[in-house]
């Protein structure tokens, strides 16, 4: 298994850049997205917003779609980044459970999940982005908090993982390739 994982790209967590890491892990490429790229997307989202917020001194750090110091990008940045690469993001209705997800869909590039996390002894509550992707016929959890990618034994184990996410206030987003590609 170790030799198989040598070709799997896996970025590790740094500050709150888990969205950046999950996108690069999803695309299996270093710098598929950069901090500058995501910051630019976040700024464009602000400019395109018809109901712009009023500027305050806190606006230098706490932006509507990300924290300029630590990262912590929101769902809008994720969707815009993926759509900019010709992908479609489908929010999975958790009421249907993971059994409703076709893990063998040829258009399914991967899955991005967003989970609640507590850090620093429970003092800090936040959310964390995780990429899950099928590589060479095997599904992997590419969580940037993991030391290495976690290999799922089969689709059943992937569904168990996704059901756990859904049952613990997590969100599941299906990332699909454009059918014309």
N, C-alpha and C positions, 0 to 999 in steps of 0.2 A: 504494500500500500504506500509506503514512503516514497518509492520510486515513481509511483503513479502521481502522487501529489506534488512532485518536483515541477511539473509543467503547469500547475494551477496557480494563477496569480492571486495573491491574498495580501491586501493592505491591512496593517494593524491600526488600531485606534490611536488617535492623537487629538487631544483637547475634545471638542464637540464636533469634529468633522466627520461624524459617522455617515452622513449623507454622501459626502465626497467619497469616502472609502467604499461605501456600498455600491455606488455607481461604477467606480473603477473595478471593483470586484465583479460586478455584474457583467461589465464589458470585457473583463479579463485582460485589462491593459492599464499599465501605469500611465497616469496623466491622460486617460481618455477624457477626464474632466479635471480641471485644476481649481484651486481656490479662486483664482482670478476669473475663471469662466463662470463659476457659480455666483460670485459676487456681482458680476456683470448681469447675469440673468435676474438676480434679486433686485438690482437697481432698475433694470428695464421694467420689471413688474410694478415697481413703485411709480415710474413715469407713466405707465399705461393705465394706472388706477385712476378712474374718474373721481374718486373720493379720497384724494391724497390727504394724509395726516398733516397736521400743523407741525412745523419744525420746532424742536426744543433742544437744549444742550444735550439731553440724553440721546437725541437722534443720531449723534455721531457714533454711538456704540450700538444702541438697541434699535435696529432697523425693523421695518414691518415684516420682512421675510427671512431675516437672519440676524445673528449677533456678529458684528464686524470683528470682534476680538477672538471669540472662541469658535465661531462657525455656527452650529446649530441652525441649519437651514430648514425651512418648512416644506410642506407638501407642494405648494405652488412652484417652488424652485425645482423640485423633483420632476413634476409633470412637464414643466417648460423645458427642462434639460433633455428629458427623454423624447418629447415631441420634436425637439430640434434635431434629433437623430433619427427621425422617422419611426419612432415607436409609439404605440398606443398604450395608455395606462387605464386599466379597468379595476375599479374598486370592487373587490369581492364582497358580496352580501354575506356577512358572517352568519346570518340566520340559516343559511343553507349548509353550513359546515364545509369542511375541506373535501368531502366526497363529491361535491358538485364541481370541483376543479379538474379539468382534463389535463393531467400532467404529461400526457403523450401528444398533446396538440402541437402539430408541427410549427405553428406560428408563435408558440409560447417561448419567448427568449429566456424568461426567468421570472422570479417573484421577489418583490421587495416587501418586507414587513416592517411595521412600526410598533414598537413595544414600549410599555411604561417601564422605567427603571428607577431604582433608588440607589444613590451612591452616598459615600461618606457617612456610613452608619445610619442611613435613612434620612439624613438632614437635607439632601438634595434630591428633588423629584424632577424627572425629565423624561424624555422619550428617546428611543434609540432606533436607528435604521439598520436593517440587516438584509443582505442579498442572499437569495437561494437560487441556485442555477444547476441545470443539467449539463455536464461536461463529459463528452465521450460516452454518453449513455448512462452516466451515474449522476445522481443528485447530490449536491453539496450545500452545506450551511457555510456561507462565507462571512460570517459575523466577524467584524473587525476586532471585537473583544476576545475572540478565541486566539490561542497560540498558533493554530493551523486550521485549515478548512476541515470541517467534520463531514465525513462521507456517510450518507444514509444508505442503509442496506437495501431498501426497495421503496417503491411508491407508497406502500402502506406506512412506512416509517415517516416519510415526508408528510403524509396526511395527518398522522398523529401529532407531529410537530406543529403543523399549521392549525389543527384543532386546539392544541394547547394555547397557541398564540391568540386565537379567536376567543377562547374561553377566559382569557386573562386580560381582557381589554386591549388586545392588539388589533391592528389593522393589516389586512392582506391585500396587496396590490399586484395584479397580474400585468406583466410587461410583455406586450406582443409586438412581433415584427409586422410591418406593413405587408399585406397580402400580395402587393404588386412587386415586392422586392425579389 
